[in-house]
Amino acid sequence: MITRYLPIFIILSILAEILGTIGGFGSSVFFVPIANMFFDFQSVLGITALYHLSSNVTKIAFFKKGLDKRIVLYLGVPAIIFVSIGAFFSKYLDPKILTYILGVFLIILSLLFLIFKQLKILPKTRNAIIGGSLSGLSAGLLGTGGAIRGITLAAFKMDKNKFIATSAVIDLGIDFSRSIVYYFNGYMRKEHLYLVPILLVVSVVGTWIGKLILNKMSQEQFRNLVLILILLIGIISVMNIKI
C-alpha cells in the first residue's frame, strides 16, 4: 500500500470498527473488503486475523457484563475447528475467486435480510452448531464470518452487552486459530507489521465510539443501514477495486 493512502485506510478501518460494534456482525465484514482495496487478498487475511485479536479483546473489555458460556461452547467450538480447515485450504484457491466469493456472499446475505425482514433462525443447539461451523469456514476462507455468527446469535435474543461479549469471545478463538494457520501459509508479511499498533488503536477508538452510539440508540435503527453498507461493500468487492 502506498503510504499516502494510510490516513484513508485508518479512517475507513475506524468506521468499520464502529459499524461492526453497532451492527453486531463484527468489524471484519466491513474491514476485509476495505483492506482488499489496498492489499492482495492473502495479505488481507493475515492483517485481519491480527487486527481482530486486538479488536475482540477490546470488545470483551468494553462489554464484559454479559457472556453466555453455553453458546460459546456450542457455536464457538465448531467455529474454531472449521476456521482452521478454511484457513488451510485458502492457500489452494485463487485469491481473485475468493474476492468475488466474498462480494457475492455479502450481496446475497444483505439482500436476503433486507427483503425478508422477518427472516430468523430458531434458537436451537443444532442451529448454533451449524452457524458456528459455517461462520468458522467463512472466516478461514474469506476472512469474515461475523455476519453468519451475528445472525445465528440474534436467534437467541440476547441483550446487547451479552450479544457482543459472547460474539467477541467466540471470534477471539477463531482469530487465534486462523492466525496460526495463516502464519504458516505465509500470509503475515513483515512489511505489514507496522499496521498492528495502528489497528490496535483503531479497535479501541472504534469500539468506544460504537458503544457510545449503541447506548443511545436501538440496534434496530441501525439494522437497515448496516445491511445496506454490507451490500455496497459486497459490490465493491465484486468490482475488485484496488488503490
C-alpha positions as CSV (number, residue, x, y, z in Angstrom):
1,M,0.0,0.0,0.0
2,I,1.3,3.4,-0.9
3,T,2.0,5.4,2.3
4,R,-0.1,8.4,1.2
5,Y,-3.3,6.3,1.4
6,L,-2.6,5.3,5.0
7,P,-4.9,8.0,6.5
8,I,-7.7,6.9,4.3
9,F,-7.2,3.3,5.4
10,I,-7.2,4.3,9.1
11,I,-10.4,6.3,8.8
12,L,-12.2,3.5,6.9
13,S,-10.9,1.0,9.5
14,I,-12.3,3.1,12.4
15,L,-15.6,3.3,10.5
16,A,-15.6,-0.5,10.1
17,E,-15.0,-1.0,13.8
18,I,-17.8,1.4,14.7
19,L,-20.3,-0.2,12.4
20,G,-19.1,-3.7,13.4
21,T,-19.8,-2.9,17.1
22,I,-23.2,-1.3,16.4
23,G,-24.4,-3.9,14.0
24,G,-23.2,-6.9,16.0
25,F,-21.7,-8.5,12.8
26,G,-18.1,-7.9,13.9
27,S,-15.8,-5.4,12.1
28,S,-14.3,-8.0,9.7
29,V,-17.4,-8.0,7.5
30,F,-16.6,-4.3,6.7
31,F,-12.8,-4.4,7.3
32,V,-12.0,-7.2,4.8
33,P,-13.5,-5.6,1.7
34,I,-11.9,-2.2,2.8
35,A,-8.5,-3.7,3.3
36,N,-8.9,-5.6,0.0
37,M,-8.9,-2.2,-1.8
38,F,-5.3,-1.7,-0.5
39,F,-3.7,-5.1,-0.3
40,D,-3.7,-8.5,-2.0
41,F,-6.3,-10.9,-0.6
42,Q,-3.9,-13.3,1.2
43,S,-2.3,-10.3,3.0
44,V,-5.8,-9.1,3.9
45,L,-6.5,-12.4,5.6
46,G,-3.3,-12.1,7.7
47,I,-3.8,-8.5,8.6
48,T,-7.5,-9.1,9.5
49,A,-6.6,-12.0,11.9
50,L,-4.0,-9.9,13.7
51,Y,-6.3,-6.9,13.8
52,H,-9.3,-8.9,15.1
53,L,-7.3,-10.3,18.0
54,S,-7.0,-6.8,19.5
55,S,-10.5,-5.8,18.3
56,N,-12.1,-8.7,20.2
57,V,-10.1,-8.2,23.4
58,T,-11.3,-4.6,23.3
59,K,-14.9,-5.6,22.8
60,I,-14.7,-8.1,25.7
61,A,-13.3,-5.3,27.9
62,F,-16.0,-2.8,26.9
63,F,-18.9,-5.3,27.0
64,K,-17.8,-7.6,29.8
65,K,-21.1,-7.6,31.7
66,G,-22.6,-10.4,29.6
67,L,-21.3,-13.8,28.4
68,D,-23.3,-16.9,27.5
69,K,-21.0,-19.8,28.2
70,R,-23.4,-22.4,26.7
71,I,-23.5,-20.5,23.3
72,V,-19.7,-20.1,23.4
73,L,-19.4,-23.9,23.6
74,Y,-22.0,-24.9,21.0
75,L,-21.2,-22.2,18.5
76,G,-17.5,-21.5,19.3
77,V,-16.0,-25.0,19.2
78,P,-17.3,-25.8,15.7
79,A,-16.3,-22.3,14.6
80,I,-12.7,-22.8,15.8
81,I,-12.5,-26.3,14.1
82,F,-13.8,-25.1,10.8
83,V,-11.8,-21.8,10.7
84,S,-8.6,-23.9,10.8
85,I,-9.9,-26.0,7.9
86,G,-10.9,-23.0,5.9
87,A,-7.6,-21.2,6.6
88,F,-5.6,-24.3,5.5
89,F,-7.5,-24.6,2.2
90,S,-7.4,-20.8,1.4
91,K,-3.8,-21.2,0.1
92,Y,-5.0,-23.6,-2.6
93,L,-7.7,-21.3,-4.0
94,D,-7.3,-18.4,-6.4
95,P,-7.3,-15.1,-4.4
96,K,-9.4,-13.4,-7.2
97,I,-12.0,-16.1,-7.0
98,L,-12.1,-15.7,-3.2
99,T,-12.6,-12.0,-3.6
100,Y,-15.6,-12.5,-5.9
101,I,-17.0,-15.2,-3.5
102,L,-16.7,-12.7,-0.6
103,G,-18.5,-10.0,-2.6
104,V,-21.3,-12.3,-3.8
105,F,-21.6,-13.7,-0.2
106,L,-22.1,-10.2,1.2
107,I,-24.5,-9.1,-1.5
108,I,-26.7,-12.2,-1.1
109,L,-26.7,-12.0,2.7
110,S,-27.6,-8.3,2.8
111,L,-30.3,-8.6,0.2
112,L,-31.8,-11.6,1.9
113,F,-32.3,-9.8,5.2
114,L,-33.3,-6.5,3.6
115,I,-36.1,-8.2,1.6
116,F,-37.2,-10.8,4.2
117,K,-37.2,-8.6,7.3
118,Q,-38.9,-11.3,9.4
119,L,-36.4,-13.9,8.5
120,K,-34.9,-15.5,11.6
121,I,-33.1,-18.7,12.8
122,L,-34.7,-20.8,15.6
123,P,-32.6,-20.8,18.8
124,K,-31.7,-24.5,18.8
125,T,-28.4,-26.2,19.7
126,R,-28.3,-27.7,16.2
127,N,-28.6,-24.3,14.6
128,A,-25.9,-22.9,16.9
129,I,-23.5,-25.7,15.8
130,I,-24.3,-25.2,12.1
131,G,-24.0,-21.5,12.4
132,G,-20.6,-21.8,14.2
133,S,-19.3,-24.2,11.5
134,L,-20.4,-22.0,8.6
135,S,-19.1,-18.8,10.3
136,G,-15.7,-20.5,11.0
137,L,-15.3,-21.9,7.5
138,S,-16.2,-18.5,6.0
139,A,-13.8,-16.7,8.3
140,G,-11.0,-19.1,7.3
141,L,-11.6,-18.9,3.6
142,L,-12.8,-15.3,3.2
143,G,-11.5,-13.5,6.3
144,T,-15.0,-12.8,7.6
145,G,-17.7,-14.9,9.2
146,G,-19.2,-12.4,11.6
147,A,-22.3,-11.9,9.6
148,I,-23.3,-15.6,9.8
149,R,-22.4,-15.7,13.5
150,G,-24.3,-12.5,14.2
151,I,-27.4,-13.8,12.5
152,T,-27.2,-17.1,14.5
153,L,-26.6,-15.3,17.8
154,A,-29.6,-13.0,17.1
155,A,-31.9,-16.0,17.2
156,F,-31.1,-16.4,21.0
157,K,-32.4,-12.9,21.7
158,M,-29.6,-11.7,23.9
159,D,-29.3,-8.2,25.2
160,K,-26.7,-6.0,23.5
161,N,-23.9,-6.5,26.1
162,K,-24.3,-10.2,26.2
163,F,-24.6,-10.5,22.5
164,I,-21.4,-8.6,21.8
165,A,-19.4,-10.1,24.6
166,T,-20.4,-13.7,23.6
167,S,-19.6,-13.0,19.9
168,A,-16.2,-11.4,20.8
169,V,-15.1,-14.4,22.9
170,I,-16.0,-16.8,20.0
171,D,-14.3,-14.5,17.5
172,L,-11.2,-14.4,19.7
173,G,-10.9,-18.2,19.5
174,I,-11.5,-18.1,15.7
175,D,-8.8,-15.4,15.2
176,F,-6.2,-17.1,17.3
177,S,-6.7,-20.4,15.4
178,R,-6.6,-18.9,12.0
179,S,-3.6,-16.7,12.9
180,I,-1.5,-19.8,13.4
181,V,-2.6,-21.3,10.1
182,Y,-2.2,-18.0,8.2
183,Y,1.3,-17.6,9.6
184,F,2.4,-21.0,8.3
185,N,0.7,-20.1,5.0
186,G,2.9,-17.1,4.7
187,Y,0.1,-14.5,4.9
188,M,1.6,-12.5,7.7
189,R,4.3,-10.5,6.0
190,K,6.9,-8.4,7.7
191,E,6.2,-5.3,5.6
192,H,2.7,-5.1,7.1
193,L,3.6,-5.5,10.8
194,Y,3.7,-1.7,11.2
195,L,-0.1,-1.8,10.9
196,V,-0.5,-3.8,14.1
197,P,-0.1,-1.0,16.7
198,I,-2.1,1.3,14.4
199,L,-5.0,-1.1,14.2
200,L,-4.8,-1.7,18.0
201,V,-5.6,2.0,18.5
202,V,-8.3,1.8,15.8
203,S,-10.0,-1.1,17.6
204,V,-10.1,0.8,20.9
205,V,-11.3,4.1,19.4
206,G,-13.9,2.4,17.1
207,T,-15.3,0.1,19.8
208,W,-15.6,3.0,22.3
209,I,-17.4,5.2,19.8
210,G,-19.6,2.3,18.8
211,K,-20.6,1.6,22.4
212,L,-21.5,5.3,22.9
213,I,-23.8,5.2,19.9
214,L,-25.2,1.9,20.9
215,N,-26.1,3.1,24.4
216,K,-28.1,6.0,22.9
217,M,-29.9,4.3,20.0
218,S,-31.6,1.0,19.5
219,Q,-29.8,-1.6,17.4
220,E,-32.9,-2.0,15.2
221,Q,-32.4,1.6,13.9
222,F,-29.1,0.6,12.6
223,R,-30.1,-2.7,11.1
224,N,-31.1,-1.5,7.6
225,L,-28.2,0.9,7.5
226,V,-25.7,-1.8,8.3
227,L,-27.2,-4.2,5.8
228,I,-27.1,-1.5,3.1
229,L,-23.5,-0.9,3.8
230,I,-22.7,-4.6,3.6
231,L,-24.5,-4.6,0.2
232,L,-22.4,-1.7,-1.0
233,I,-19.1,-3.3,0.3
234,G,-20.1,-6.5,-1.4
235,I,-20.5,-4.7,-4.7
236,I,-17.1,-3.0,-4.3
237,S,-15.5,-6.4,-3.6
238,V,-17.0,-7.9,-6.8
239,M,-15.7,-4.9,-8.7
240,N,-12.3,-5.7,-7.1
241,I,-11.3,-2.1,-6.7
242,K,-7.7,-1.5,-5.8
243,I,-5.9,1.7,-4.6
